[in-house]
Amino acid sequence: MTYANHLNIADDLLREAKENAARNGRTLTAVVEDALRESLAPRRSPSPRPPVDLPTFLGEGGLMPGVDLDDNAGLRALLDEGVPLEQRR
């Protein structure tokens, strides 16, 4: 085990860490070590979800032309154009 020579930690953050340690019956060292481990751990990608089949209503043939549900920016742009959806059909 190696001891750190000196750490500068913001007073409010240190106070919060000490309160967390006391509240959970742990040492400040254990709380800081766990936080470092979590911060330094490699990020795992979430497991892929199966595709969702979304039902459509008020018409046949699925989505309106130009609508791509996988394109959030495109959907926002369509909605921000100010043309009511009813007039897009």
C-alpha positions as CSV (number, residue, x, y, z in Angstrom):
1,M,0.0,0.0,0.0
2,T,1.3,3.5,-0.9
3,Y,0.3,6.6,0.9
4,A,-0.5,9.7,-1.1
5,N,1.8,12.6,-0.3
6,H,-0.9,15.2,-0.5
7,L,-4.3,15.6,-2.1
8,N,-6.1,18.9,-2.5
9,I,-9.8,18.2,-2.2
10,A,-12.4,20.9,-2.2
11,D,-13.7,21.5,1.3
12,D,-17.4,20.9,0.4
13,L,-16.5,17.7,-1.4
14,L,-14.4,16.4,1.4
15,R,-17.2,17.2,3.9
16,E,-19.7,15.3,1.8
17,A,-17.4,12.3,1.5
18,K,-16.8,12.3,5.3
19,E,-20.6,12.4,5.9
20,N,-21.1,9.6,3.4
21,A,-18.5,7.5,5.1
22,A,-20.0,8.1,8.6
23,R,-23.5,7.5,7.4
24,N,-22.5,4.1,6.0
25,G,-20.2,3.1,8.8
26,R,-17.1,3.2,6.5
27,T,-13.8,4.9,6.5
28,L,-13.1,8.0,4.4
29,T,-10.3,6.0,2.7
30,A,-12.7,3.2,1.7
31,V,-15.2,5.8,0.2
32,V,-12.4,7.5,-1.8
33,E,-10.9,4.2,-3.0
34,D,-14.3,3.0,-4.2
35,A,-15.0,6.3,-6.0
36,L,-11.6,6.1,-7.7
37,R,-12.2,2.4,-8.7
38,E,-15.6,3.3,-10.2
39,S,-14.2,6.3,-12.0
40,L,-11.2,4.4,-13.4
41,A,-13.1,1.2,-14.4
42,P,-13.6,0.7,-18.1
43,R,-17.1,1.6,-19.3
44,R,-19.1,-1.4,-20.5
45,S,-21.5,-0.9,-23.3
46,P,-25.1,-1.8,-22.5
47,S,-26.2,-5.0,-24.0
48,P,-28.1,-4.4,-27.3
49,R,-31.9,-4.3,-27.0
50,P,-34.0,-6.1,-29.5
51,P,-35.8,-3.8,-31.9
52,V,-39.2,-2.5,-30.9
53,D,-42.2,-2.7,-33.2
54,L,-44.1,0.5,-32.8
55,P,-47.8,0.5,-33.8
56,T,-49.0,3.3,-36.0
57,F,-52.5,4.7,-36.0
58,L,-54.7,7.0,-38.0
59,G,-53.8,5.7,-41.4
60,E,-52.3,2.8,-43.3
61,G,-48.9,2.3,-44.6
62,G,-46.8,3.1,-41.6
63,L,-44.9,6.3,-41.0
64,M,-45.3,9.4,-43.0
65,P,-42.7,10.0,-45.7
66,G,-39.5,11.5,-44.4
67,V,-40.0,10.3,-40.8
68,D,-37.2,8.3,-39.4
69,L,-37.7,7.2,-35.8
70,D,-34.0,6.6,-35.4
71,D,-33.1,10.2,-36.2
72,N,-34.0,12.4,-33.2
73,A,-32.5,15.5,-34.8
74,G,-34.5,14.9,-37.9
75,L,-37.7,14.4,-35.9
76,R,-37.2,17.6,-34.0
77,A,-36.5,19.5,-37.3
78,L,-39.8,18.2,-38.7
79,L,-41.7,19.2,-35.6
80,D,-40.0,22.6,-35.5
81,E,-41.0,23.5,-39.0
82,G,-44.3,24.6,-37.7
83,V,-46.4,22.6,-40.2
84,P,-49.1,20.6,-38.3
85,L,-48.7,16.9,-38.6
86,E,-52.2,16.6,-40.1
87,Q,-51.0,18.7,-43.1
88,R,-48.0,16.4,-43.7
89,R,-50.0,13.4,-44.7
